[in-house]
Amino acid sequence: MASWFYAAEGKQQGPFPDGQFRDLVAQGIVRPDTLVWTEGMAGWQKAAEIPGLIGGGAPPMVPAGGPPMMGGSGYGGAGGYAAAGSGGSLSVDFGILEFTWRSIVLLIGMIFVIPAPWAFVWYTRWIVSCVKVPGRPNLSFTGNAMTIVAWYFGFIALAIALAFIGSEILSNLLFIVQIVLYWLLIKWMVANLASNDQPLGLSFTGSIWAYIGWSLLFAISIITIIGWAWVAAAQMRWFCRSVQGTRREIVFKGSGLDILWRGIVAAILCSLIIPIPWVYRWIMNWFASQTELVPRGSVGA
């Protein structure tokens, strides 16, 4: 069902489902000259300009989504709301101090094993909120730790059991199980992304066999010393293509060479320990800047 937004006093209000939005129209809160938006529109428009919205009719049904971002100099134009169908690169922004203490808490949670699922979800909610997506305000993560508790402790129990048995075949099986769990984790994380507390309805459609293949190829590419960077770039492009449920395509434009030299610089700086937070933010910002949202069907056109 469609979600609607309207502008009041320089701020966007919403999202509102159709029924509630009709009530706002009936109450005169949304007036004919009020700027409104819902996904499928080219940009913010006056309510009176939208057929069926003012005058007793129901708002037209269009796909749900988040509003274009609001600029600081009014509505429309270069400084106002961006067009709904426009694309752009992702970005990441967080404070070094906040990253440091949160990462330390996450590390402690992982060391003590039992708190790990809760620490991971807590950390993921924070880092996702730091990601800025064009046209998707207030990105958030709604996953619950209890969902992954069974996976996590089941894997730990299996690893302990195999340690006692000491079978090489079973150890290789554990590696495959680990890859499968990572695949399930990716699907779960993508499915729990939200904007303005509303689920985005995204899904990860990459198959388990493709994910196993990419993981094995990456492991083999390590032998070549530098080949891993090109495999990582190709895997990122596959991952982006596999995220479905959005009206825009997700495209990764970074190259293997870009990843290689940044990886070398990051490894050198991280060996000094202190620069790690800055390096982490630098790498995340670069990957985000290379991940773009483009109109569906425009890739390769």
Buried (B, 14 or more C-beta within 10 A) or exposed (E): EBBBBBBEEEEBBBBBBBEEBBEBBEEEEBBBEBBBBBBBBEBBBBBBEBEEBBEEEEBBEEEBBBBBBBBEEEBBEEEBBBBBBBBBBBBBEBEEEEBEEBBEBBEEBEEEEEBBBBBBBBBBBBBBEBBBBBBBBEBBBBBEBEBBBEBBBEBEEBEEEBEEEEEEEBEEEBEEBBBBBEBBBBBBBBBBBBBBEBBBBBEBEBEEEBBBBBBEBBEEBEEEEEBBBBBBBBBBBBBBBBBBBBBBBBBBBBEBEBBBEBBEEBEEBBEEEEBBBEBBBBBBBBBBBBBBBBEEEEEEE
